[in-house]
Amino acid sequence: MDNQKNRKAMDRRSFLRSTAAVGAGLVLAPQSFGQATASGTDDINVALLGSGAQGQVLLNACLKIPGVRFKAVCDIWTAYNQKRASRLLKKYRHEHNTYVDYQEMLDKEKDLDAVLIATPDFRHAEHTVACLKAGLHVYCEKEMSNTREEARKMVQAAKETGKLLQIGHQRRSNPRYIHCYEKLIKEAKILGRITTVNGQWNRAARPPLGSPKKYAIDQATLEKYGFKSMHQFRNWRWYKGLGGGPIVDLGSHQIDIYNWFLEASPKSVMASGGTDYYDKATHQWYDNVMAVYEYEASQQIVRAFYQTITTNSSQGYFETFMGNQGTLVISESAARGAVYREPSAPEWDKWVKAGILNEPAKPAEEEKPDTGAVLDVRETLAPPAYELAVKMDKLYHQPHLENFFDAIRGKAKLNCPADVGYETAVTVLKVNEAVEAACRLDFKPKEFKV
Ligand SMILES: NC(=O)c1ccc[n+]([C@@H]2O[C@H](COP(=O)([O-])OP(=O)(O)OC[C@H]3O[C@@H](n4cnc5c(N)ncnc54)[C@H](O)[C@@H]3O)[C@@H](O)[C@H]2O)c1
């Protein structure tokens, strides 16, 4: 209760600050109002809820961001993940408490500003709604939820509480992606009319995640938190009711970019997939999925293909936007990102001069096959690759976290607020339904709104 009083006082301070900002002419969107921090300074007190693989990634990125203080770590796997995160925080001298139960953390931690949530997808709604209602800002990992209904509750809670909710589609804050959207597509319209999109995330076959016996969680605790066994606890992604399978786990990152760059939500989707390689008992979700969306962007039809397979890593992960004047290939992986001009497109020198593209790497010397025949092979040579003029020199998740903290300070607008995350959740969750239905499913425009 004390905690709530404390936060109510903070909310009054937030209101006064917001009003002052409006008075000073600094009018920002609701998601960006500076909301007073517990310390009364730009320092932000944070708790990590879920310190598994991704929780650690967020932790490491936050440790590079000035003004972020960890006050608490909550994780049910005390013997391993909680301990590992806590050890790291001690090393960096963040004085913090550890918890198993998030409610206890919310009751006891009086001076938190925000919570980073990296628990399994099926817990996101419960955890996010509770933290928002406790007066805290939330950064919740993707996928927003494994069901539309739960994702909807998260959007509603953000609206009702007025607290910030950033969904962890970190490419939305990646300077390379922002450059592609703002400069290449919007400003220079370098691709011409985008007609087709193609993307994939292919992963090599891999054994299930295990854990040494000495770190095992007892059966009663596992069941209390929704897991039937240690195997299921470690491999929750593959289980219906806990995760959403690879299309949700991997595909959501990239299909989110389709929606963003096309400035549209799809009209329909058809998909094929199945558990064809792994044992269905341990891989309830499809181990491969191929989906075709139909978008209507700027009153033009765009078809967008996406595939994720988990038995072969060929070509890794990327998104390709194809227009009648050029092709953009972009990936979170820094190794991939270039634009290719169609032979009939106007020269791109002006975009190089404008700093939007880098000079293309010199095309390889033509090597004519020594067949003795007169053969013009130029048509089949790969076009020159114009490199993106922007680099990303931070950890992948760092800019998205920085955006979240800056929004708390009133210095930025969230790059992936709840309603945007919701649109993406609706877009990807339908793919699993389309596989099941084995037919084309239409989206109703109102499905994307809460
Ligand atoms: N943005 C990205 O690039 C990215 C990458 C990987 C994972 N993720 C997302 O991060 C989330 C976590 O994924 P992960 O790979 O770290 O999974 P994980 O299984 O490694 O970690 C989950 C952690 O949550 C803890 N946990 C489970 N239930 C809990 C509860 N009720 N209360 C407190 N702690 C609980 C577990 O003990 C574990 O430590 C998922 O939503 C996933 O989709 C995002």
The ligand as an ORCA input file, in Angstrom:
! r2SCAN-3c Opt
* xyz 0 1
  N      14.150     -9.237    -28.573
  C      14.865    -10.299    -28.821
  O      15.752    -10.281    -29.692
  C      14.633    -11.551    -28.043
  C      15.543    -12.614    -28.133
  C      15.307    -13.748    -27.358
  C      14.186    -13.825    -26.549
  N      13.313    -12.803    -26.494
  C      12.112    -12.866    -25.645
  O      12.527    -12.798    -24.274
  C      11.666    -13.574    -23.453
  C      12.500    -14.584    -22.644
  O      13.142    -15.458    -23.549
  P      14.452    -16.250    -23.104
  O      15.058    -16.804    -24.317
  O      15.284    -15.392    -22.230
  O      13.807    -17.423    -22.231
  P      14.504    -18.166    -21.004
  O      13.713    -19.402    -20.776
  O      15.960    -18.281    -21.232
  O      14.302    -17.153    -19.784
  C      13.074    -16.953    -19.163
  C      13.357    -16.659    -17.697
  O      12.125    -16.344    -17.067
  C      12.094    -16.992    -15.799
  N      10.688    -17.164    -15.423
  C       9.768    -18.019    -15.938
  N       8.581    -17.825    -15.335
  C       8.750    -16.853    -14.416
  C       7.899    -16.216    -13.484
  N       6.581    -16.538    -13.392
  N       8.418    -15.268    -12.677
  C       9.729    -14.930    -12.759
  N      10.589    -15.501    -13.615
  C      10.104    -16.438    -14.458
  C      12.831    -18.292    -16.008
  O      13.302    -18.821    -14.809
  C      13.944    -17.862    -16.957
  O      15.092    -17.464    -16.234
  C      10.675    -14.232    -24.402
  O       9.494    -13.497    -24.436
  C      11.352    -14.173    -25.755
  O      10.470    -14.142    -26.836
  C      13.511    -11.665    -27.210
*
